[in-house]
Amino acid sequence: MSTLALPAPRERRAMRRGTARVVRGAAGVLLLLAAWQISVPLVGLSSYFYPAPSDVVASFADLLRKGILPVYFVDSMERYFAGLAAGALLGVALGVLIGLNRTVAAALSPLLKFLFAIVEVAWIPIFVVWFGYGWKTIILALIYVVFFPVLYNTLLGVRTAPQILVNALRSLGATQLQVLRYAILPSALPGIITGLRVGAGFAFRGLVFAEIIAAKTGIGYLIFEGTQTQQTARTIVGMIVMGLTWLAIDLCYLRPFERATIQRWGLTLDAEQRG
């Protein structure tokens, strides 16, 4: 007769810690909401200047009922992931090419440092002049902001590849492509993932700026439109949606992916292995 397997002690401890973190986090949020709601009549300002949590909830329900929020959210996510994917691919490709050739690195380094110092917000008006309002301008802004963190972390990973392993493969007759596949890319992968996570966070900032300037839909546009039409509760709804979306992406996908990648390639050891 089969018996129900119980979680291992280590897994039970991890589950308890995770549950405790969720409870503490929820308690903190509820306490903040309660203090916010209580402070509204004490402050005595209009909902335009200081909306109550109940105003934000009502605005959220109104945006859902009218179908505005789902459409804006989908538009923002399409732009976000398209820009993130394109920026990451370009960053990885150029990072590997520069990392493998010190002459190219020396030639491009000043230009890349110069471009990195110019934030994406400064480029958006130029992109509007060149490409107009809409998809192209927003995607280019996101590519720009994702590209540099991925590039520099990829470059660092390529340059720190174990030279002993590289030399061993070459002595065994491995081609440059095989050295890249079996030695350099595995070494650079943790750095690439770290750069992707950093770039993904920057991309959220870039998305809001780009949609404020160059879009007529999206969560960033919702934030801007709320202030323009004196519907501050809508602005707060947009801010909350952006924050919760980033938390979900980071906690559910990027952090586990980064942790698994680093452990897979031996840069950190599991707790059981260390013990």
WOTAHU-V381358 format. One record per pair of residues at least 12 apart in sequence whose ideal C-beta (glycine too) atoms are under 6 Angstrom apart, sorted by sequence separation. I is the first residue (numbers start at 1). J is the second residue. D is the distance in whole Angstrom. If there is no record, write none. Layout:
I_J_D + I_J_D
This chain:
40_52_4 + 208_220_4 + 212_224_4 + 223_235_5 + 127_140_5 + 166_179_6 + 207_220_6 + 169_183_6 + 37_52_6 + 223_238_4 + 37_53_5 + 222_238_4 + 36_53_5 + 124_141_5 + 166_183_5 + 165_183_5 + 219_238_5 + 33_53_5 + 120_141_5 + 161_183_6 + 219_241_6 + 161_184_5 + 219_242_5 + 120_144_5 + 120_145_4 + 158_184_6 + 161_187_4 + 157_187_6 + 158_188_5 + 157_188_3 + 116_148_5 + 154_188_6 + 157_191_3 + 156_191_5 + 153_191_4 + 154_192_5 + 153_194_5 + 153_195_3 + 204_246_5 + 150_195_4 + 149_195_5 + 150_196_6 + 149_198_4 + 150_199_5 + 149_199_4 + 146_199_4 + 83_139_5 + 87_143_4 + 91_147_5 + 95_151_5 + 99_155_5 + 82_139_6 + 86_143_5 + 90_147_5 + 94_151_6 + 98_155_6 + 145_202_5 + 146_203_5 + 197_254_5 + 88_146_6 + 145_203_6 + 79_138_5 + 83_142_2 + 87_146_3 + 91_150_3 + 95_154_3 + 99_158_3 + 83_143_5 + 87_147_5 + 91_151_4 + 95_155_5 + 99_159_5 + 142_203_5 + 145_206_4 + 197_258_6 + 84_146_6 + 88_150_5 + 92_154_5 + 96_158_6 + 142_206_5 + 141_206_5 + 193_258_5 + 193_261_5 + 141_210_4 + 190_261_5 + 138_210_4 + 189_261_6 + 190_262_5 + 138_214_6 + 137_214_4 + 190_267_6 + 186_265_6 + 133_214_5 + 120_206_5 + 124_210_6 + 128_214_6 + 121_209_5 + 124_213_5 + 92_192_6 + 88_196_5 + 84_200_6 + 84_203_5 + 80_207_5 + 75_217_5 + 76_218_4 + 75_218_5 + 76_219_5 + 72_217_5 + 72_218_5 + 72_219_6 + 72_222_5 + 59_233_4 + 59_234_5 + 56_233_5 + 60_237_5 + 55_233_4 + 59_237_5 + 56_236_5 + 51_232_5 + 56_237_6 + 48_230_5 + 51_233_4 + 48_232_5
